[in-house]
Amino acid sequence: MKKFWKTGEPYVLATGAALAIVLVMTLSLVGVVVSNGLGYFWPKQLVRFELKDGSAALGQIMQHEKNPISGDRRLQLKIANRDVFGQDFRWIDENDIAKRSLPADAMLLERREHGNYFGFLKGVTAEGLNIPAAATPQETLERALKLVSEKNRATLGIKDKMSDLNNRAERLRLKLLKLEYSGKEQNSAAIAELTAEREKAMAEFNALNEQSGAALAEITRISASFEDVTGGAKDIALVEIVAHQRPNSMSFIAKCGAYLERVRELLLDDPRESNTEGGLFPAIFGTVMMVLLMSVFSLPFGVVAAIYLREYARDGLLTRAVRIAVNNLAGVPSIVYGVFGLGFFVYGIGGSIDSLFFPERLPTPTFGTGGILWSSLTLALLTVPVVIVATEESLASIPRGIREGSLALGATKFQTLTKILLPMATPGIMTGLILSMARAAGEVAPLMIVGVVKLAPTLPFDGNFPFFHMDRKFMHLGFHIYDVGFQSPNVEAAKPMVYVTTMLLLAIVIVASSTAIYLRNRMRKRYTTSTF
Amino acid sequence: MAQTQQPTDKTPILSVSGLNLHYGEAQALKEINLDMIRHQVTAFIGPSGCGKSTLLRCFNRMNDLVESARITGSIRFNGAEVNEPSTDVISLRRRIGMVFQQSNPFPKSIYENIVYGLRISGVNDKSTLDEAVERSLKSAAIWNEVKDRLNDSALGLSGGQAQRICIARAIAVNPEIILMDEPCSALDPISTLKIEELIEELKDKYTIVIVTHNMQQAARVSDVTAFFYLGELIEAGATRKIFTNPEKKQTEDYITGRFG
């Protein structure tokens, strides 16, 4: 027995077991997220229940469980029609069920407001809209929807024009303010000119506004009438309908199509219904943008600091103190960075920028409030120690012979650094970057105080000059999880969205890391030292 | 201690006089006086820690990298003092090349390894570089082995090839002296033989100073041998004389293998 312990075999087993536990934990986390997230978009059947008391219910079965009080089996049904029934979900005791069926014409509507609607199509009311007659109300609905979406697209074009005009008017207003502050008398001519220009823009805007209002009113009049399972009738304007399907009579391929359509919507559309429905595009964009910006700040800064520490600074008390400080910085709670970012970047630097460059907008802050720039800088501060440590270590691991070889050929220290040492250290630096990107993508706490919002009306990047708006607030997947999952008015309905968001955040981190790892391995192959 | 008197009309290219070197408190070199003659191979022999490598690294000021090193005395290279703050170390190192104990090719292609010294001194003309690569690889007797794979990584070469690449790299910048710090200690006998033959050929163009642990090697390749012991230069003179009829008892003991 003693011999058995001496062989070292048990210790190998213990290390293997530890690794296995870590793997199982990671995989089960990913598994839970993925299985819950991926299933969300699959069109679920609409089941009609006839209960023993004579009433009926239509909905999607969410889960089965044991009633904690009576001990009987019960099921959770998503009945939707929040505006009619007042709630999205209800419990049904399996003992109460008299009959279940899958009505082929049961319809699921995704609406812009009030969540989904489950019911049956009765007819389409189309005043002033010339819809070619169709055999079934279903087909009529399809045609009407097509027409409405075409009309709607035209209104959206008007809206884009309006937003451009609005932007122009706002810029003119600021210009006017600036002129007024710098002296009303000497600029009176310019002021008059600008005022006229602004009024013209405003007039144009108002005209367009009326036009779009009229168009919208016309479209809104087109509606379809539905009947829910309890017999209640409901008219729904067609513009309100985002998507419709009859899951009970869909073929497998049609279901796949619907699934892909939902994935597209998720990746490319804006959120609806206080983020619990619709897409995640602004959050994905914000997260990726912020992480990239963060890398742009933290990578050069960290590398340069590490080079100085390792290559130039004399090894004294100060260097050691700096090194200890850097290592400890990595352990400071992230919320502390957030508070620092708010005080230093937002109020300090941002406030100064506002009073220097944008005084005409005050007291409305431009840079003096949270934004993507300050968030990236705050996270760059948070992750720079990781980059410093990784760079320092990879520089230190380069054999002395290589440095001496370069110096002995008459290279200066700087040439040795840029031509030999930095290329060789690149794989290590990349490792640091990977770690810092993963950390930055998942960080939420500091962002909540320096620039993330629940719903950003505009992306930090658009077609208006100067295209990249560093001062804008942005959306972030990590904050989205918190917001949708814990701050939402309808948490039960938002649950799938939390899984989907989590899955996307994981995917982004994995994609970013894999890219960096791929690059690193390519470089490592180039700089593998075989002789040392 | 012994001032060598070479029976030759040639002037010394490197001349060391009264050289002392301290690492912190410890003295590594004591009152070294030695001349190295143009187009001759000088071998430094002696047991480990006797200061021969340290002396070699004084010639191209590699000891600058060691913070605790303190040097007094004089090293003259073509009559100019090496050990002065005003000396241009960069151009000194271009004129005094060095080959290390461990071959240290850079993680670049063979071609880029050879032209590294030229590139950092600002030469970027393709034809000049090509010409330098061919010339130095031929001088280092490795042209035929690598001419078809100049763009492959130098890290894929064998130890002996890598060491000759390092020699070629040193030759490429046209130095006057090549310092070799135990260039064969990590190599197999066949590679060693190739390097030794190479040294013989290089002698016509360059002055070579070689540190070696291998006394047969010193006897085979060098014209002048200097024997060091505990930081002192015990004896220096024509190789034949040192190996057949040394003046000092210590030298004889070391050469005959009684210690060291």
Interface residues (C-beta under 8 A of the other chain):
Chain A: R314 P399 G401 I402 E404 G405 S406 L407 A408 L409 G410 A411 T412 Q415 K419 I420 P423 M424 R526 Y527 T528 T529 S530 T531 F532
Chain B: N60 M62 L65 E67 I90 S91 R93 R94 G97 M98 F100 Q102 S103 N104 P105 F106 P107 Y116 G117 R119 I120 S121 S153 L155 G156 G159 A162 C166 R169 A170 V173
